[in-house]
Amino acid sequence: MKQIRSMSLEQLIRVRADIDAAIHLHVATEQRALLEMLKGVVFRGTGKLTTKRPHPLRGKKLPPKYRNPEDRTQSWAGRGKKPRWLSAALKAGKKLESFAVA
């Protein structure tokens, strides 16, 4: 405390500028670190935070593009992994177009 009181006005102003610069540097560093942490975080309407962005078609039901002619209850919308019945038929030499829904 005595050192500060014994300083001239010019010295005090210089020290104040140095302190302000150091504070600004620390604040900027903390802001960058926080922004990096939050960069991948996405807010979902459920109130949960997640780092994964959902696919725009996720959860949406699509009409089937392909149907098994032997079992009409089996269909495939063309998304995701091919069903076993379709893979087996394609290996047997059938064409994908033959399973298309009109």
C-alpha positions in Angstrom: 0.0 0.0 0.0 2.8 2.4 0.8 4.4 1.9 -2.6 1.2 2.9 -4.3 0.9 6.1 -2.2 4.5 7.0 -3.0 4.0 6.7 -6.8 3.7 9.7 -9.0 0.5 10.3 -11.0 2.2 9.2 -14.2 3.3 5.9 -12.6 -0.1 5.2 -11.2 -1.7 5.8 -14.7 0.8 3.4 -16.3 0.2 0.7 -13.7 -3.6 1.2 -14.1 -3.2 0.7 -17.9 -1.2 -2.4 -17.4 -3.8 -3.8 -15.0 -6.6 -3.0 -17.4 -4.7 -4.7 -20.2 -4.1 -7.8 -18.1 -7.7 -8.0 -17.1 -8.8 -7.6 -20.7 -6.5 -10.4 -21.8 -7.8 -12.8 -19.1 -11.4 -12.0 -20.0 -10.8 -12.6 -23.7 -9.0 -15.9 -22.9 -11.9 -17.1 -20.7 -14.4 -16.1 -23.4 -12.6 -18.0 -26.1 -12.4 -21.1 -23.8 -16.1 -20.9 -23.1 -17.0 -20.5 -26.7 -15.0 -23.5 -27.6 -16.8 -25.5 -25.0 -20.2 -24.3 -26.2 -19.4 -24.6 -29.9 -20.7 -28.1 -30.3 -23.5 -27.8 -27.8 -27.0 -27.7 -29.2 -30.1 -27.0 -27.2 -33.1 -29.3 -27.7 -36.6 -28.4 -26.9 -36.6 -31.0 -24.1 -34.4 -28.8 -22.0 -31.4 -31.1 -22.5 -28.0 -30.0 -23.9 -26.3 -32.3 -26.4 -23.3 -32.1 -28.7 -25.0 -34.1 -31.5 -27.2 -32.4 -34.0 -30.2 -34.5 -35.0 -30.6 -35.4 -38.6 -33.3 -33.3 -40.2 -35.3 -36.5 -41.3 -34.8 -38.3 -37.9 -38.2 -39.3 -36.5 -40.1 -38.6 -39.7 -42.0 -41.4 -41.2 -41.5 -41.8 -44.9 -43.7 -43.8 -47.2 -42.2 -47.1 -48.4 -40.3 -47.1 -51.7 -39.8 -50.9 -51.8 -42.1 -53.8 -50.8 -41.5 -57.5 -50.5 -43.9 -59.2 -53.1 -43.9 -62.4 -51.0 -44.8 -60.7 -47.8 -46.7 -57.4 -48.3 -46.2 -56.3 -44.7 -42.4 -56.0 -45.3 -41.4 -52.7 -46.8 -38.4 -50.4 -46.9 -38.3 -46.6 -47.3 -34.8 -46.6 -48.8 -33.2 -45.2 -45.7 -30.8 -47.0 -43.4 -29.5 -50.6 -43.8 -31.2 -52.7 -46.4 -33.6 -55.3 -44.9 -32.6 -58.9 -45.0 -35.3 -59.9 -47.4 -34.2 -57.3 -49.9 -30.5 -58.2 -49.6 -31.2 -61.9 -50.1 -33.3 -61.1 -53.2 -30.6 -58.9 -54.7 -28.0 -61.6 -54.1 -30.3 -64.0 -55.9 -30.1 -61.8 -59.0 -33.3 -59.7 -58.8 -33.2 -56.0 -59.6 -34.0 -53.3 -57.0 -36.6 -51.8 -59.4 -38.7 -54.9 -59.3 -39.5 -54.2 -55.6 -40.4 -50.5 -56.2 -43.8 -49.4 -54.9 -45.8 -47.9 -57.8 
